[in-house]
Amino acid sequence: MKKAIFYHAGCPVCVSAEKDLLNLIPKDLVEVVHLGTDKSKIKEAENAGVLSVPALVLANGNVLHINFGASIEDVK
C-alpha cells in the first residue's frame, strides 16, 4: 500500500497539524516531509499539487491543504 505524504515547513501551524495528523493516521501509513530542512523535496511536492503547507497528499494523489502555514513559494 502506498503511503500518504504530509508536507510541512516547520512553522507552528504545520507542527500542530503534524501532531494532530499523526494522532489520526498510523505513522506507518504516512511519510512526513519537512520542506524547511529537506528543500530537495520541494519540486516533488509541487509536482504532487501542493500549493501551500501543511498539506497531505493521499495515496490516491488527492491533495488536502490543511489550514495555511506558508505558500510553497514562501518555502522555496
C-alpha positions in Angstrom: 0.0 0.0 0.0 1.3 3.4 -1.0 1.8 5.9 1.9 0.3 9.3 2.2 2.8 12.1 2.4 2.5 15.0 4.8 4.5 18.1 3.7 5.2 20.9 6.1 7.8 23.7 6.7 8.2 23.6 10.5 6.0 26.6 11.3 3.7 26.4 14.4 0.7 25.8 12.2 2.5 22.9 10.5 3.8 21.4 13.7 0.3 21.5 15.2 -1.2 19.8 12.1 1.5 17.1 12.1 0.8 16.2 15.7 -3.0 16.1 15.1 -2.5 14.1 11.9 -0.3 11.5 13.5 -2.9 11.0 16.1 -5.4 10.1 13.4 -3.2 8.1 10.9 -0.8 5.4 12.0 2.9 6.5 11.4 3.5 3.5 9.1 0.8 4.9 6.7 2.2 8.4 6.3 5.6 9.8 5.4 6.4 13.2 7.0 8.5 15.6 4.9 9.8 18.8 6.4 10.4 21.1 3.4 12.3 23.6 5.6 15.1 21.1 6.2 14.8 19.0 3.0 14.4 21.5 0.2 15.2 18.8 -2.3 11.6 17.6 -1.9 10.0 20.9 -2.8 9.8 20.0 -6.5 8.3 16.7 -5.6 5.6 18.5 -3.5 4.9 20.9 -6.3 4.5 18.0 -8.8 2.0 16.4 -6.5 -0.1 19.6 -6.5 0.9 21.1 -3.1 0.3 24.8 -3.2 0.8 25.6 0.5 1.8 23.8 3.6 0.8 22.0 5.7 -0.6 19.6 3.1 -1.4 15.9 2.9 -1.0 14.1 -0.3 -3.2 11.0 -0.2 -2.1 7.6 -1.7 -4.6 8.2 -4.5 -3.0 11.5 -5.4 -5.6 13.9 -3.9 -4.1 16.8 -2.1 -5.6 18.1 1.2 -4.4 21.6 2.1 -4.7 21.9 5.8 -5.1 25.3 7.3 -2.4 27.7 5.9 1.1 28.0 7.2 3.0 29.1 4.1 2.7 29.1 0.3 5.1 26.7 -1.5 6.7 29.9 -3.0 7.5 31.1 0.5 9.0 27.8 1.4 11.4 28.0 -1.6 
